[in-house]
């Protein structure tokens, strides 16, 4: 038996795009992104993630972004 699709207002419910968190390394200035984590906020200092370029452990969250949903034609 197949699972019923969730209906809202006559349309099937689509997945919301996952937010991305953008971090800037405080040692070398490189910016990278990762999936949003609970308690992320802009200007928060993150000290438990390594920079992919220099290996530094202090970064600042500079942006949190939700990609736009792509429309299928």
Biotite code that builds the C-alpha atoms (Angstrom):
import biotite.structure as struc

atoms = struc.array([
    struc.Atom([0.000, 0.000, 0.000], chain_id="A", res_id=1, res_name="UNK", atom_name="CA", element="C"),
    struc.Atom([1.472, 3.390, -0.964], chain_id="A", res_id=2, res_name="UNK", atom_name="CA", element="C"),
    struc.Atom([1.631, 6.312, 1.447], chain_id="A", res_id=3, res_name="UNK", atom_name="CA", element="C"),
    struc.Atom([-0.917, 9.066, 0.825], chain_id="A", res_id=4, res_name="UNK", atom_name="CA", element="C"),
    struc.Atom([0.548, 12.428, -0.150], chain_id="A", res_id=5, res_name="UNK", atom_name="CA", element="C"),
    struc.Atom([-0.077, 15.325, 2.199], chain_id="A", res_id=6, res_name="UNK", atom_name="CA", element="C"),
    struc.Atom([-2.595, 17.702, 0.693], chain_id="A", res_id=7, res_name="UNK", atom_name="CA", element="C"),
    struc.Atom([-2.963, 21.381, 1.515], chain_id="A", res_id=8, res_name="UNK", atom_name="CA", element="C"),
    struc.Atom([-5.462, 23.483, -0.350], chain_id="A", res_id=9, res_name="UNK", atom_name="CA", element="C"),
    struc.Atom([-5.670, 20.950, -3.158], chain_id="A", res_id=10, res_name="UNK", atom_name="CA", element="C"),
    struc.Atom([-1.909, 20.819, -3.751], chain_id="A", res_id=11, res_name="UNK", atom_name="CA", element="C"),
    struc.Atom([0.639, 18.311, -2.555], chain_id="A", res_id=12, res_name="UNK", atom_name="CA", element="C"),
    struc.Atom([3.031, 19.656, 0.058], chain_id="A", res_id=13, res_name="UNK", atom_name="CA", element="C"),
    struc.Atom([6.570, 20.269, -1.191], chain_id="A", res_id=14, res_name="UNK", atom_name="CA", element="C"),
    struc.Atom([9.696, 20.148, 0.936], chain_id="A", res_id=15, res_name="UNK", atom_name="CA", element="C"),
    struc.Atom([10.983, 23.490, 2.141], chain_id="A", res_id=16, res_name="UNK", atom_name="CA", element="C"),
    struc.Atom([14.614, 24.124, 1.142], chain_id="A", res_id=17, res_name="UNK", atom_name="CA", element="C"),
    struc.Atom([17.042, 23.679, 4.037], chain_id="A", res_id=18, res_name="UNK", atom_name="CA", element="C"),
    struc.Atom([18.698, 26.881, 5.317], chain_id="A", res_id=19, res_name="UNK", atom_name="CA", element="C"),
    struc.Atom([22.461, 27.315, 4.915], chain_id="A", res_id=20, res_name="UNK", atom_name="CA", element="C"),
    struc.Atom([24.753, 29.000, 7.438], chain_id="A", res_id=21, res_name="UNK", atom_name="CA", element="C"),
    struc.Atom([27.703, 30.994, 6.069], chain_id="A", res_id=22, res_name="UNK", atom_name="CA", element="C"),
    struc.Atom([30.773, 31.271, 8.294], chain_id="A", res_id=23, res_name="UNK", atom_name="CA", element="C"),
    struc.Atom([33.856, 33.488, 7.952], chain_id="A", res_id=24, res_name="UNK", atom_name="CA", element="C"),
    struc.Atom([37.115, 32.246, 9.455], chain_id="A", res_id=25, res_name="UNK", atom_name="CA", element="C"),
    struc.Atom([38.553, 34.784, 11.910], chain_id="A", res_id=26, res_name="UNK", atom_name="CA", element="C"),
    struc.Atom([42.136, 33.656, 11.117], chain_id="A", res_id=27, res_name="UNK", atom_name="CA", element="C"),
    struc.Atom([42.302, 33.724, 7.308], chain_id="A", res_id=28, res_name="UNK", atom_name="CA", element="C"),
    struc.Atom([38.987, 35.321, 6.266], chain_id="A", res_id=29, res_name="UNK", atom_name="CA", element="C"),
    struc.Atom([37.788, 32.479, 4.035], chain_id="A", res_id=30, res_name="UNK", atom_name="CA", element="C"),
    struc.Atom([34.012, 31.991, 3.895], chain_id="A", res_id=31, res_name="UNK", atom_name="CA", element="C"),
    struc.Atom([32.313, 28.612, 3.743], chain_id="A", res_id=32, res_name="UNK", atom_name="CA", element="C"),
    struc.Atom([28.827, 27.246, 4.250], chain_id="A", res_id=33, res_name="UNK", atom_name="CA", element="C"),
    struc.Atom([27.218, 24.337, 6.027], chain_id="A", res_id=34, res_name="UNK", atom_name="CA", element="C"),
    struc.Atom([23.661, 23.217, 6.811], chain_id="A", res_id=35, res_name="UNK", atom_name="CA", element="C"),
    struc.Atom([21.908, 25.335, 9.446], chain_id="A", res_id=36, res_name="UNK", atom_name="CA", element="C"),
    struc.Atom([22.159, 24.048, 13.019], chain_id="A", res_id=37, res_name="UNK", atom_name="CA", element="C"),
    struc.Atom([19.857, 24.826, 15.922], chain_id="A", res_id=38, res_name="UNK", atom_name="CA", element="C"),
    struc.Atom([20.983, 27.965, 17.834], chain_id="A", res_id=39, res_name="UNK", atom_name="CA", element="C"),
    struc.Atom([22.776, 29.474, 14.801], chain_id="A", res_id=40, res_name="UNK", atom_name="CA", element="C"),
    struc.Atom([22.397, 33.241, 14.519], chain_id="A", res_id=41, res_name="UNK", atom_name="CA", element="C"),
    struc.Atom([24.178, 36.009, 12.596], chain_id="A", res_id=42, res_name="UNK", atom_name="CA", element="C"),
    struc.Atom([27.342, 37.353, 14.309], chain_id="A", res_id=43, res_name="UNK", atom_name="CA", element="C"),
    struc.Atom([27.643, 34.276, 16.567], chain_id="A", res_id=44, res_name="UNK", atom_name="CA", element="C"),
    struc.Atom([31.251, 33.151, 17.145], chain_id="A", res_id=45, res_name="UNK", atom_name="CA", element="C"),
    struc.Atom([31.646, 29.421, 16.458], chain_id="A", res_id=46, res_name="UNK", atom_name="CA", element="C"),
    struc.Atom([34.659, 27.768, 18.080], chain_id="A", res_id=47, res_name="UNK", atom_name="CA", element="C"),
    struc.Atom([34.106, 24.068, 17.455], chain_id="A", res_id=48, res_name="UNK", atom_name="CA", element="C"),
    struc.Atom([34.460, 23.801, 13.653], chain_id="A", res_id=49, res_name="UNK", atom_name="CA", element="C"),
    struc.Atom([37.719, 23.804, 11.667], chain_id="A", res_id=50, res_name="UNK", atom_name="CA", element="C"),
    struc.Atom([38.337, 26.107, 8.717], chain_id="A", res_id=51, res_name="UNK", atom_name="CA", element="C"),
    struc.Atom([38.800, 24.050, 5.519], chain_id="A", res_id=52, res_name="UNK", atom_name="CA", element="C"),
    struc.Atom([41.669, 26.343, 4.389], chain_id="A", res_id=53, res_name="UNK", atom_name="CA", element="C"),
    struc.Atom([43.828, 27.126, 7.451], chain_id="A", res_id=54, res_name="UNK", atom_name="CA", element="C"),
    struc.Atom([42.493, 24.776, 10.134], chain_id="A", res_id=55, res_name="UNK", atom_name="CA", element="C"),
    struc.Atom([41.547, 27.687, 12.422], chain_id="A", res_id=56, res_name="UNK", atom_name="CA", element="C"),
    struc.Atom([38.816, 26.972, 14.940], chain_id="A", res_id=57, res_name="UNK", atom_name="CA", element="C"),
    struc.Atom([37.159, 30.409, 15.320], chain_id="A", res_id=58, res_name="UNK", atom_name="CA", element="C"),
    struc.Atom([34.576, 31.545, 12.793], chain_id="A", res_id=59, res_name="UNK", atom_name="CA", element="C"),
    struc.Atom([31.791, 34.104, 12.767], chain_id="A", res_id=60, res_name="UNK", atom_name="CA", element="C"),
    struc.Atom([28.365, 33.438, 11.268], chain_id="A", res_id=61, res_name="UNK", atom_name="CA", element="C"),
    struc.Atom([27.927, 36.162, 8.655], chain_id="A", res_id=62, res_name="UNK", atom_name="CA", element="C"),
    struc.Atom([24.726, 35.046, 6.939], chain_id="A", res_id=63, res_name="UNK", atom_name="CA", element="C"),
    struc.Atom([21.908, 32.520, 7.151], chain_id="A", res_id=64, res_name="UNK", atom_name="CA", element="C"),
    struc.Atom([20.236, 31.893, 3.828], chain_id="A", res_id=65, res_name="UNK", atom_name="CA", element="C"),
    struc.Atom([17.299, 29.821, 2.576], chain_id="A", res_id=66, res_name="UNK", atom_name="CA", element="C"),
    struc.Atom([17.744, 29.017, -1.134], chain_id="A", res_id=67, res_name="UNK", atom_name="CA", element="C"),
    struc.Atom([14.766, 29.869, -3.322], chain_id="A", res_id=68, res_name="UNK", atom_name="CA", element="C"),
    struc.Atom([12.612, 26.967, -4.422], chain_id="A", res_id=69, res_name="UNK", atom_name="CA", element="C"),
    struc.Atom([13.241, 26.149, -8.073], chain_id="A", res_id=70, res_name="UNK", atom_name="CA", element="C"),
    struc.Atom([10.061, 26.117, -10.112], chain_id="A", res_id=71, res_name="UNK", atom_name="CA", element="C"),
    struc.Atom([9.632, 23.190, -12.456], chain_id="A", res_id=72, res_name="UNK", atom_name="CA", element="C"),
    struc.Atom([8.257, 24.071, -15.882], chain_id="A", res_id=73, res_name="UNK", atom_name="CA", element="C"),
])
